[in-house]
Each structure stands twice: as structure tokens, then as C-alpha cells.
Amino acid sequence: MGKGKFKGKPTGRRNFSTPEEMIAGTSSRPRKFKQVQQEEAEQGKEEEIEEESEEDSEEETEGRKGVQGIIQIENPNLVKPKTMKARQADLERTTELSRREREEIEKQKAHERYMRLQEQGKTEQARKDLERLALVRQQRAEAAKKREEEKAAREQKRAEARK
């Protein structure tokens, strides 16, 4: 094989014959003229009528692509979807929460409990905050008192200067 742009193997998607095409022998035939195709279609319809009774048992394999219809796979990790109708659903049964959901709910409840205690001033942090708040209020009151005294002193000096 020469060294060129195109290698021996075709690229892209490959088309495989289905078991029905293999049985019918139409899997890899080249294209033909319309008249010949119409004749084959009429013959195919007759064959389909005969094969319908056989296909009922093979409905499961028809929906699968390629070789999957031929090979039966026993994969223990394959989870088959369990479809449930609305009539079969049990509304009275309680649903079990996952671990993450339970932990999230517990976390929210703990936070709410902590915030209630915080508002009541029963937590360590709330006590510290209240002490700081009292200290700040006291400092502000003292600063305001000093300002009032200074203002009064200035006004006295001005009044004395005017006399």
C-alpha cells in the first residue's frame, strides 16, 4: 500500500447489515433502477407478511442497533429503568431522604436553633457582642457629654468676651 493521503480503510461511520437484511440477502447490493427496486419491494411485502408471525417473538431485538440484537448481554452493572404507572404509585409510602438531604436539613435546623439563641442572647458570641455594644454605648455617651461641656465652655467664653 502506498503512502498517500487516503489509507486503505474507509473513515467515518460504517453501516452494518441487520439480521433481517442478511436473511433477505439485500444487505450489500448495489443500487438498481427504479423498476427493479419496485419489483423487489413487491416481493419484500410478500415476505414480510410471512415473517410477521416470526417477528412477534423477536420484537425485543428489532429495536436494538447493529450486533446488539444478536448478542444477549448479561451486564450486572446495567441498571434497567423501572417504569411505574401512576396507578401503581403508592402515595401513602414515605420517601426516604438521601444522606446529603438529611444532612442539609439537620444543618438548616441547627442554624435556625442557633439564631434563636443568638437573638435571646444566650450564646457565647451574643454575650460578647452585647458587652461590646454596652462598652461602645458608654464611650459614645462619654464623648457626647464631653462635647456638650466643651460647647458650653466655648459659649461662656464668647459671652464673657462680648461683655
C-alpha positions in Angstrom: 0.0 0.0 0.0 1.5 3.4 -1.0 2.0 6.3 1.2 -0.7 8.7 0.3 -3.5 10.9 1.7 -6.0 8.1 1.7 -5.3 4.9 3.6 -6.8 1.5 2.8 -9.6 1.7 5.4 -12.6 3.9 4.9 -13.2 6.6 7.6 -16.4 7.7 9.1 -19.4 5.7 10.1 -19.7 2.1 8.9 -23.1 0.6 8.1 -23.7 -2.9 9.2 -26.4 -5.2 7.9 -29.2 -6.2 10.2 -30.1 -9.9 10.6 -33.3 -9.3 8.5 -31.2 -7.9 5.7 -28.8 -10.7 5.8 -31.6 -13.3 5.6 -33.2 -11.4 2.8 -29.9 -11.0 1.0 -30.3 -7.3 0.4 -27.6 -6.1 2.7 -24.8 -5.1 0.3 -26.4 -5.0 -3.1 -25.6 -2.0 -5.3 -28.2 0.4 -6.4 -30.5 -0.6 -9.2 -33.0 1.1 -11.4 -36.4 2.0 -10.1 -38.3 -0.7 -11.9 -36.1 -3.4 -10.4 -36.5 -1.8 -7.0 -40.3 -1.7 -7.2 -40.3 -5.4 -8.1 -38.2 -6.2 -5.2 -40.4 -4.1 -2.9 -43.4 -6.1 -4.0 -41.6 -9.4 -3.3 -40.4 -8.0 0.0 -44.0 -7.2 1.1 -45.0 -10.8 0.4 -42.1 -12.0 2.5 -42.9 -9.5 5.3 -46.4 -10.9 5.6 -44.9 -14.4 6.1 -42.3 -13.2 8.6 -44.7 -11.2 10.7 -45.6 -14.2 12.8 -41.9 -14.8 13.4 -41.2 -11.2 14.2 -43.7 -11.1 17.1 -41.2 -13.2 19.2 -38.3 -11.0 18.1 -39.8 -7.6 18.8 -37.2 -7.0 21.5 -34.3 -7.5 19.2 -35.7 -5.2 16.4 -35.2 -2.0 18.5 -31.5 -2.6 19.0 -28.8 -1.4 16.7 -26.2 -3.5 14.9 -25.0 -6.6 16.6 -26.8 -5.9 19.9 -29.9 -7.6 18.5 -27.9 -10.8 18.0 -25.8 -10.9 21.2 -27.6 -11.1 24.6 -25.6 -9.2 27.2 -25.7 -10.1 30.9 -24.2 -7.0 32.5 -24.7 -7.0 36.2 -23.9 -3.2 36.3 -26.5 -2.4 33.8 -29.5 -0.7 35.6 -32.7 -1.4 33.8 -35.1 1.5 34.1 -38.1 0.7 36.2 -41.1 2.4 34.8 -44.1 2.8 37.1 -47.6 3.8 36.1 -49.5 6.3 38.1 -52.0 3.7 39.3 -49.1 1.6 40.8 -47.6 4.5 42.7 -48.1 4.3 46.4 -48.9 7.7 47.8 -49.0 6.7 51.4 -45.5 5.4 51.5 -43.0 8.0 52.7 -39.9 8.6 50.6 -36.6 8.1 52.2 -34.2 11.0 52.0 -30.6 10.6 50.9 -27.7 11.2 53.3 -26.9 14.5 51.8 -30.5 15.7 52.0 -30.8 14.6 55.7 -27.5 16.4 56.5 -28.7 19.5 54.7 -32.0 19.6 56.7 -30.1 19.0 60.0 -27.7 21.8 59.2 -30.6 24.2 58.5 -32.4 23.2 61.8 -29.1 23.7 63.7 -28.6 27.1 62.1 -32.2 28.2 63.0 -31.8 27.0 66.6 -28.5 28.9 66.9 -30.1 32.1 65.5 -32.9 31.9 68.0 -30.5 31.5 70.9 -28.4 34.4 69.4 -31.5 36.7 69.5 -32.2 35.8 73.1 -28.6 36.5 74.0 -27.8 33.0 75.4 -24.8 32.1 73.2 -21.2 33.0 73.9 -20.9 35.1 70.9 -24.1 37.0 71.7 -22.8 37.8 75.2 -19.6 39.1 73.8 -21.5 41.2 71.3 -23.7 42.7 74.0 -20.7 43.5 76.2 -19.0 45.3 73.2 -22.2 47.1 72.5 -22.6 48.3 76.1 -18.9 49.5 76.0 -19.4 51.4 72.7 -22.6 53.0 74.1 -20.8 54.1 77.2 -17.9 55.5 75.2 -20.3 57.4 72.9 -22.2 58.8 75.9 -19.0 60.0 77.5 -17.9 61.6 74.2 -21.2 63.3 73.8 -21.0 64.6 77.4 -17.5 66.0 76.7 -18.7 67.7 73.6 -21.6 69.3 75.5 -19.2 70.5 78.2 -16.8 71.9 75.6 -19.6 73.6 73.7 -20.9 75.2 76.9 -17.4 76.4 77.8 -17.0 78.0 74.4 -20.3 79.8 74.7 -19.3 81.1 78.1 -16.0 82.4 76.8 -17.9 84.2 73.9 -20.4 85.6 76.3 -17.6 86.9 78.6 -15.8 88.4 75.6 -18.9 90.3 74.5 -19.5 91.9 77.9 
